[in-house]
C-alpha cells in the first residue's frame, strides 16, 4: 500500500478539511481548491482497481484510474469509476469506493471526503427546487404549449412530451387543448414562473439540471439513466 504524504501545492486544500480528518490517508496531496488521495474499488472477479481521487471545494469528485499501467480512463466521476472497476453491485459507489487510512480500506461514506459533495447534492435535489414553465411545439399547427412543472406528475408529462418526435396539441395532458386553441401571446410566454423575477431568462433558482422530481427510474432515456447513475440515491 502506498505511503501517505502531502504536497505544498497551495493553502486552499488545507482549509477544505481539518488536519485530523485527513490524517494517515494514503497518497494525500493538497492543491489550491482540492485535495487528492489514493482510492480504489474492489471487484471479486478482477480484484482492486486503484486510482487517485480529487475532491474539489465545489463538491466535484474526479478520479484518475490507475488500474493497469497505461490506463487512459481519466476524469471519471465515482459512478463511472465503479463501473470501470466492474463492481458486482453498482450504484453504491459511496460504499464500494474506498480510501486507505492507517493501511486499511475505508469506504468513502465513512470519511469526511463527501462533505462538499453531499452539500451540493442536497442543494440540487432539495424538495424546494423550482422548475420554471417550459414549452413544447406542436408538429401540426406549430403553436407552442406551456407545461407547468410544479409536481412530479407535471414534470413527467413534459419529459415524455419532449421524447415524442411528432408531438401534437392533442397529446397535452389537458383535454381542452387542441390546435384550434389560440397560442399564448409572446409577452405572456416570457413569464416562466421564476420566483426571482417574472421576466427571468433562466437562473439557478428556476433552471434544474436534474433532480428526483424530474428524473425517473422507470425511464430508459439517456438523460434519466445518466442522472440515476450519478445521483445521491
LUMTOR-265212 format. One line per 3 residues: number of its first residue (from 1); their letters; for each residue x, y, z of N, C-alpha, C, CB. Coordinates in steps of 0.02 Angstrom, whole numbers. Last residue first. Glycine has a CB too. Layout:
NUM	a	X,Y,Z,X,Y,Z,X,Y,Z,X,Y,Z  ...
END
This chain:
233	xxx	-1417,429,-222,-1476,389,-207,-1456,327,-169,-1514,369,-272  -1360,555,-295,-1352,533,-225,-1414,495,-204,-1340,595,-177  -1325,509,-466,-1360,545,-413,-1345,515,-345,-1435,546,-426
230	xxx	-1272,439,-571,-1227,485,-536,-1259,519,-475,-1203,538,-583  -1369,362,-627,-1303,333,-618,-1259,375,-573,-1269,323,-684  -1474,450,-639,-1479,398,-589,-1412,364,-576,-1530,347,-611
227	xxx	-1425,528,-749,-1438,558,-683,-1438,505,-628,-1506,595,-683  -1416,435,-852,-1356,470,-828,-1366,499,-760,-1336,524,-877  -1553,401,-864,-1503,350,-846,-1439,382,-819,-1485,307,-908
224	xxx	-1611,522,-903,-1629,492,-839,-1577,441,-817,-1698,460,-844  -1544,540,-1028,-1544,592,-977,-1559,563,-908,-1596,646,-995  -1572,426,-1103,-1503,437,-1080,-1500,490,-1025,-1460,459,-1139
221	xxx	-1722,337,-1053,-1686,387,-1093,-1618,401,-1062,-1728,452,-1099  -1800,247,-982,-1737,223,-1009,-1699,274,-1051,-1749,163,-1050  -1882,265,-828,-1872,292,-895,-1803,271,-920,-1879,369,-896
218	xxx	-1897,233,-698,-1928,188,-746,-1921,213,-818,-2001,178,-729  -1839,337,-627,-1805,272,-627,-1834,223,-678,-1808,242,-558  -1824,501,-688,-1868,446,-671,-1833,378,-679,-1931,448,-714
215	xxx	-1821,674,-644,-1786,617,-674,-1818,553,-646,-1708,619,-658  -1886,770,-572,-1891,774,-645,-1848,721,-681,-1870,843,-668  -1867,747,-437,-1935,761,-460,-1941,760,-535,-1956,829,-434
212	xxx	-1734,730,-411,-1777,672,-402,-1849,684,-424,-1777,652,-329  -1654,820,-546,-1668,808,-475,-1717,749,-472,-1698,872,-440  -1572,924,-659,-1585,856,-639,-1597,850,-565,-1528,811,-659
209	xxx	-1554,1055,-678,-1517,1011,-722,-1524,938,-702,-1443,1031,-722  -1673,1185,-678,-1648,1124,-645,-1614,1080,-696,-1706,1086,-611  -1696,1350,-657,-1673,1302,-707,-1642,1243,-671,-1622,1334,-756
206	xxx	-1725,1436,-551,-1781,1408,-590,-1759,1358,-643,-1819,1464,-623  -1611,1477,-485,-1672,1467,-446,-1725,1428,-486,-1700,1534,-425  -1513,1500,-575,-1505,1441,-533,-1566,1427,-491,-1445,1448,-488
203	xxx	-1607,1553,-722,-1558,1563,-668,-1556,1500,-626,-1576,1626,-625  -1683,1628,-856,-1651,1566,-835,-1598,1579,-783,-1621,1530,-894  -1738,1748,-877,-1722,1708,-937,-1688,1642,-920,-1678,1748,-984
200	xxx	-1870,1823,-789,-1806,1787,-786,-1797,1744,-849,-1803,1742,-723  -1979,1903,-768,-1950,1902,-835,-1883,1867,-837,-1943,1972,-861  -2009,1893,-631,-2057,1867,-681,-2028,1861,-751,-2117,1913,-683
197	xxx	-1877,1833,-527,-1905,1889,-565,-1952,1861,-619,-1848,1932,-598  -1879,1726,-436,-1828,1778,-432,-1852,1841,-467,-1761,1754,-462  -1969,1629,-464,-1983,1671,-406,-1934,1729,-399,-1983,1630,-343
194	xxx	-2025,1595,-627,-1968,1601,-582,-1985,1648,-525,-1905,1626,-621  -2124,1582,-726,-2136,1554,-659,-2077,1556,-613,-2158,1485,-666  -2109,1642,-848,-2096,1570,-844,-2101,1541,-774,-2028,1556,-871
191	xxx	-2156,1754,-961,-2168,1740,-890,-2163,1665,-880,-2237,1768,-866  -2150,1756,-1096,-2089,1775,-1060,-2096,1764,-985,-2073,1848,-1074  -2277,1729,-1140,-2228,1674,-1140,-2165,1691,-1100,-2209,1657,-1212
188	xxx	-2336,1854,-1141,-2354,1807,-1088,-2303,1750,-1084,-2425,1778,-1102  -2283,1908,-1255,-2270,1942,-1191,-2286,1896,-1132,-2311,2006,-1186  -2335,1824,-1352,-2264,1822,-1339,-2247,1855,-1272,-2226,1858,-1396
185	xxx	-2486,1739,-1302,-2451,1797,-1329,-2377,1793,-1310,-2483,1862,-1303  -2521,1566,-1336,-2508,1621,-1290,-2472,1678,-1324,-2467,1596,-1229  -2631,1519,-1471,-2567,1515,-1437,-2559,1574,-1389,-2510,1514,-1488
182	xxx	-2801,1461,-1466,-2751,1512,-1480,-2688,1501,-1439,-2780,1581,-1466  -2854,1301,-1519,-2846,1348,-1463,-2789,1397,-1479,-2832,1310,-1396  -2846,1209,-1619,-2889,1267,-1630,-2882,1320,-1575,-2961,1244,-1634
179	xxx	-2772,1105,-1576,-2739,1151,-1622,-2781,1213,-1634,-2724,1116,-1688  -2821,1096,-1402,-2819,1070,-1470,-2783,1122,-1514,-2891,1055,-1498  -2855,1063,-1239,-2806,1095,-1283,-2806,1060,-1350,-2735,1095,-1250
176	xxx	-2932,997,-1147,-2962,1056,-1180,-2913,1094,-1223,-2990,1103,-1128  -2869,895,-1082,-2911,877,-1139,-2936,938,-1178,-2969,836,-1116  -2701,897,-1033,-2766,930,-1027,-2807,917,-1090,-2758,1006,-1015
173	xxx	-2587,836,-1082,-2625,802,-1029,-2694,832,-1020,-2587,807,-963  -2574,841,-1261,-2570,876,-1197,-2611,838,-1144,-2596,949,-1203  -2597,789,-1383,-2561,746,-1336,-2553,779,-1267,-2493,729,-1364
170	xxx	-2653,884,-1461,-2699,835,-1432,-2665,788,-1383,-2733,796,-1487  -2540,950,-1511,-2580,981,-1458,-2625,930,-1423,-2621,1037,-1486  -2407,829,-1535,-2460,875,-1559,-2502,898,-1500,-2504,841,-1612
167	xxx	-2248,761,-1583,-2294,783,-1530,-2344,834,-1558,-2255,814,-1471  -2163,674,-1652,-2220,706,-1686,-2272,728,-1635,-2252,657,-1737  -2070,628,-1557,-2048,665,-1615,-2104,703,-1649,-2016,617,-1665
164	xxx	-2069,634,-1386,-2112,617,-1442,-2093,660,-1503,-2188,628,-1424  -1997,682,-1281,-1971,622,-1314,-2011,602,-1375,-1970,565,-1265  -2068,787,-1229,-2005,802,-1263,-1980,743,-1304,-1952,823,-1213
161	xxx	-2168,717,-1162,-2185,755,-1223,-2123,771,-1263,-2222,819,-1204  -2100,666,-1052,-2124,619,-1103,-2141,655,-1168,-2186,582,-1078  -2076,787,-983,-2021,743,-1002,-2042,695,-1058,-1997,703,-941
158	xxx	-2206,832,-958,-2162,871,-1002,-2105,828,-1027,-2134,932,-964  -2250,729,-873,-2288,744,-934,-2244,783,-983,-2352,785,-917  -2159,740,-768,-2159,679,-810,-2195,692,-875,-2191,621,-772
155	xxx	-2194,862,-712,-2127,853,-740,-2124,793,-787,-2074,845,-684  -2322,830,-668,-2314,880,-720,-2245,875,-753,-2324,951,-691  -2289,737,-569,-2332,717,-625,-2325,766,-683,-2405,713,-602
152	xxx	-2215,813,-479,-2181,758,-515,-2222,736,-576,-2170,699,-468  -2257,989,-500,-2263,923,-467,-2226,871,-509,-2337,903,-458  -2230,1097,-578,-2232,1107,-505,-2236,1042,-466,-2291,1151,-488
149	xxx	-2218,1147,-717,-2177,1094,-687,-2173,1105,-611,-2106,1092,-718  -2326,1171,-854,-2307,1192,-787,-2272,1133,-753,-2369,1215,-745  -2302,1198,-1020,-2304,1145,-970,-2282,1174,-903,-2259,1084,-991
146	xxx	-2382,1275,-1159,-2348,1281,-1095,-2358,1219,-1052,-2373,1343,-1057  -2350,1256,-1330,-2395,1245,-1274,-2355,1242,-1209,-2435,1180,-1285  -2341,1339,-1484,-2305,1316,-1425,-2353,1312,-1366,-2245,1363,-1409
143	xxx	-2392,1284,-1647,-2403,1326,-1588,-2365,1295,-1528,-2478,1332,-1572  -2390,1207,-1761,-2330,1245,-1743,-2339,1293,-1685,-2306,1283,-1803  -2486,1119,-1795,-2503,1190,-1800,-2445,1236,-1784,-2561,1205,-1755
140	xxx	-2407,997,-1792,-2461,1008,-1840,-2474,1082,-1850,-2525,972,-1816  -2317,988,-1691,-2291,975,-1759,-2345,985,-1812,-2264,904,-1763  -2307,1105,-1560,-2349,1057,-1596,-2322,1049,-1668,-2423,1080,-1597
137	xxx	-2176,1123,-1444,-2209,1147,-1505,-2246,1091,-1540,-2158,1178,-1552  -2175,1156,-1271,-2165,1106,-1324,-2206,1129,-1384,-2187,1034,-1300  -2099,1246,-1136,-2145,1243,-1193,-2125,1186,-1240,-2146,1310,-1231
134	xxx	-2103,1266,-955,-2070,1252,-1019,-2122,1245,-1073,-2026,1188,-1014  -2083,1352,-799,-2126,1327,-852,-2085,1317,-916,-2185,1375,-865  -1952,1300,-686,-1991,1350,-722,-2032,1317,-776,-1945,1404,-752
131	xxx	-1944,1221,-536,-1938,1208,-608,-1982,1259,-644,-1960,1135,-625  -1857,1236,-383,-1909,1261,-428,-1893,1241,-500,-1915,1337,-422  -1836,1139,-240,-1808,1157,-305,-1864,1178,-352,-1768,1100,-335
128	xxx	-1873,1093,-120,-1894,1161,-136,-1867,1184,-204,-1872,1208,-82  -1815,972,-98,-1885,971,-117,-1911,1040,-136,-1927,945,-59  -1651,961,-174,-1697,980,-121,-1769,984,-145,-1677,1046,-92
125	xxx	-1548,932,-258,-1604,886,-256,-1657,903,-205,-1578,817,-243  -1453,1033,-243,-1480,1020,-310,-1543,979,-308,-1429,986,-353  -1425,1024,-106,-1448,1088,-134,-1482,1077,-201,-1389,1136,-142
122	xxx	-1378,895,-97,-1440,913,-62,-1468,978,-89,-1427,920,13  -1261,907,-174,-1314,861,-195,-1380,880,-162,-1296,789,-179  -1183,995,-100,-1204,1014,-167,-1263,972,-190,-1145,1005,-216
119	xxx	-1166,919,17,-1198,985,21,-1225,1006,-48,-1149,1037,48  -1100,807,-33,-1166,799,-4,-1202,866,1,-1160,768,65  -978,865,-75,-1021,832,-123,-1092,827,-96,-995,762,-141
116	xxx	-925,905,46,-944,957,-2,-989,928,-56,-883,988,-33  -908,777,113,-942,834,144,-968,884,92,-894,869,192  -840,666,79,-902,679,42,-938,741,68,-948,619,47
113	xxx	-733,650,166,-719,672,97,-782,689,57,-681,619,62  -734,600,291,-760,668,284,-757,692,211,-720,716,328  -791,427,284,-740,480,289,-774,548,283,-685,470,235
110	xxx	-881,332,254,-859,336,324,-803,386,334,-837,268,348  -900,335,118,-955,356,160,-934,366,233,-1010,304,157  -786,276,65,-792,349,63,-846,374,112,-808,372,-7
107	xxx	-725,142,169,-772,168,119,-777,244,123,-842,137,130  -557,103,190,-614,134,223,-661,162,170,-591,190,272  -431,-12,211,-479,15,163,-541,39,200,-498,-39,111
104	xxx	-283,33,302,-346,-5,298,-392,29,248,-379,-10,368  -173,111,329,-163,49,292,-224,4,291,-105,12,322  -230,227,381,-191,184,425,-185,113,396,-223,180,496
101	xxx	-338,221,251,-324,258,312,-290,210,361,-389,289,343  -375,232,85,-334,195,133,-317,241,191,-270,168,100  -543,228,21,-477,260,28,-440,221,82,-484,337,46
98	xxx	-661,154,-95,-628,162,-30,-564,203,-37,-611,94,-1  -819,121,-160,-754,155,-170,-724,171,-102,-763,221,-213  -936,66,-106,-889,23,-143,-821,55,-155,-919,5,-208
95	xxx	-1011,165,-44,-989,108,-5,-931,71,-39,-1047,60,8  -1030,253,-145,-1009,281,-81,-985,225,-34,-1067,318,-48  -1078,175,-249,-1008,196,-250,-985,224,-184,-998,246,-304
92	xxx	-1182,95,-290,-1169,102,-218,-1097,126,-208,-1182,35,-180  -1199,62,-422,-1241,115,-394,-1236,119,-318,-1312,105,-414  -1173,-119,-427,-1162,-49,-446,-1209,-2,-409,-1170,-40,-520
89	xxx	-1098,-254,-378,-1158,-219,-355,-1149,-144,-369,-1172,-232,-279  -977,-289,-438,-1035,-331,-450,-1101,-297,-429,-1028,-396,-412  -873,-177,-530,-900,-197,-465,-966,-234,-475,-910,-135,-418
86	xxx	-787,-138,-632,-832,-195,-640,-853,-224,-573,-798,-250,-681  -719,-22,-637,-690,-74,-594,-729,-139,-598,-686,-50,-522  -809,51,-710,-745,33,-741,-711,-23,-702,-699,94,-746
83	xxx	-908,75,-615,-922,33,-673,-858,7,-705,-964,71,-724  -835,160,-530,-863,98,-503,-879,49,-560,-926,113,-462  -812,265,-618,-755,227,-593,-778,160,-565,-717,267,-539
80	xxx	-942,312,-633,-907,286,-691,-847,244,-670,-884,343,-738  -967,357,-502,-1008,304,-531,-974,272,-591,-1076,333,-552  -869,461,-485,-868,399,-445,-908,342,-475,-893,413,-376
77	xxx	-810,514,-649,-848,526,-588,-850,460,-549,-920,553,-603  -644,526,-715,-705,487,-706,-743,513,-645,-690,412,-699  -521,574,-766,-576,619,-750,-643,583,-748,-579,676,-801
74	xxx	-477,437,-873,-458,494,-831,-520,538,-820,-401,535,-864  -417,295,-936,-479,321,-905,-461,375,-855,-519,263,-871  -308,234,-987,-323,301,-1013,-386,331,-982,-330,298,-1088
71	xxx	-176,143,-917,-249,152,-920,-264,224,-939,-282,134,-852  -40,121,-902,-63,146,-965,-138,153,-971,-40,102,-1018  -54,-15,-791,-9,34,-822,-36,56,-891,62,6,-829
68	xxx	-218,-19,-717,-163,-54,-751,-117,0,-781,-189,-104,-807  -285,74,-639,-296,2,-627,-242,-41,-659,-365,-18,-655  -294,208,-614,-227,178,-623,-231,103,-613,-176,210,-574
65	xxx	-400,345,-653,-391,273,-642,-319,252,-656,-439,233,-684  -445,482,-567,-399,462,-620,-380,389,-608,-336,508,-624  -596,555,-525,-550,500,-513,-510,486,-576,-588,437,-491
62	xxx	-675,687,-440,-646,664,-503,-593,611,-488,-615,723,-543  -811,774,-379,-766,718,-365,-741,690,-432,-802,662,-322  -863,935,-327,-849,889,-381,-798,835,-359,-822,927,-443
59	xxx	-874,1029,-231,-911,967,-220,-898,916,-274,-985,982,-216  -793,1137,-239,-859,1144,-270,-904,1084,-256,-852,1153,-345  -673,1094,-191,-714,1135,-146,-784,1143,-173,-682,1204,-136
56	xxx	-644,923,-242,-642,995,-252,-688,1031,-204,-659,1013,-324  -545,787,-231,-605,815,-200,-599,891,-204,-613,791,-126  -485,660,-331,-480,731,-316,-547,755,-289,-458,772,-378
53	xxx	-411,504,-316,-472,541,-308,-457,614,-291,-517,510,-254  -332,390,-415,-321,449,-375,-385,491,-375,-260,491,-401  -345,209,-401,-344,273,-437,-328,329,-389,-412,285,-471
50	xxx	-363,32,-431,-342,90,-391,-342,153,-434,-273,78,-360  -455,-108,-413,-439,-57,-463,-423,6,-424,-499,-45,-515  -429,-270,-350,-429,-198,-337,-414,-158,-400,-380,-181,-283
47	xxx	-517,-405,-434,-476,-378,-380,-481,-302,-375,-405,-398,-390  -600,-465,-525,-538,-435,-550,-493,-405,-496,-555,-383,-600  -706,-522,-450,-678,-557,-508,-609,-531,-527,-725,-549,-567
44	xxx	-740,-435,-352,-725,-504,-333,-690,-542,-389,-789,-541,-313  -667,-276,-353,-710,-324,-388,-691,-394,-367,-705,-316,-465  -652,-126,-266,-634,-196,-269,-688,-238,-304,-622,-223,-200
41	xxx	-575,27,-293,-638,-8,-293,-623,-81,-306,-689,21,-346  -486,170,-221,-493,108,-258,-563,79,-253,-443,58,-232  -366,304,-197,-431,272,-188,-432,206,-227,-489,319,-212
38	xxx	-264,429,-127,-268,364,-160,-335,333,-146,-210,318,-136  -314,602,-146,-296,543,-106,-298,481,-149,-342,536,-44  -309,777,-148,-305,715,-186,-282,659,-140,-256,722,-246
35	xxx	-409,925,-135,-360,879,-106,-362,815,-149,-376,863,-30  -425,1095,-196,-441,1024,-195,-391,986,-151,-441,995,-266  -381,1221,-223,-452,1213,-209,-472,1139,-208,-494,1250,-261
32	xxx	-240,1208,-225,-271,1271,-206,-344,1263,-187,-265,1321,-263  -201,1044,-154,-196,1097,-203,-232,1160,-180,-225,1075,-270  -117,912,-78,-161,969,-69,-148,1022,-122,-152,998,1
29	xxx	-120,733,-61,-91,793,-89,-141,850,-83,-69,783,-163  -99,571,2,-128,637,12,-86,692,-19,-136,650,86  -75,434,0,-71,472,-62,-98,543,-57,-108,437,-115
26	xxx	-181,382,133,-128,368,85,-133,412,23,-129,295,65  -209,465,283,-238,445,218,-181,437,168,-290,497,193  -164,514,405,-149,443,388,-184,420,325,-168,398,446
23	xxx	-284,642,418,-225,610,445,-222,536,426,-225,616,522  -393,711,384,-353,684,329,-293,644,353,-328,741,285  -447,754,501,-491,718,455,-452,685,398,-543,765,427
20	xxx	-347,828,561,-361,762,588,-407,721,543,-392,768,656  -354,947,487,-295,904,481,-309,833,506,-237,934,520  -511,975,407,-466,981,465,-410,930,458,-505,970,531
17	xxx	-527,1028,238,-539,980,291,-490,994,348,-531,908,265  -498,1144,165,-558,1105,150,-577,1058,207,-549,1066,86  -376,1201,190,-433,1229,225,-497,1189,213,-444,1300,205
14	xxx	-286,1143,108,-276,1132,179,-337,1156,218,-214,1169,203  -321,1191,-15,-336,1122,1,-330,1108,75,-291,1076,-37  -267,1322,-8,-339,1311,-9,-358,1241,10,-366,1326,-77
11	xxx	-129,1334,-15,-159,1332,50,-232,1314,50,-150,1396,83  -20,1233,-119,-67,1288,-108,-102,1280,-41,-118,1291,-163  56,1116,-126,30,1145,-187,-20,1201,-177,-1,1093,-229
8	xxx	144,1038,-49,130,1107,-30,104,1145,-90,194,1140,-2  83,873,-13,121,920,-52,103,990,-31,110,910,-127  103,718,77,68,781,61,113,824,20,47,818,125
5	xxx	63,545,111,108,600,102,69,662,86,159,585,47  69,369,151,35,434,149,86,489,142,-7,445,212  117,240,38,127,278,100,93,344,94,201,287,116
2	xx	17,114,-33,57,174,-39,62,209,28,27,220,-90  42,-59,0,0,0,0,43,62,0,-47,0,60
END
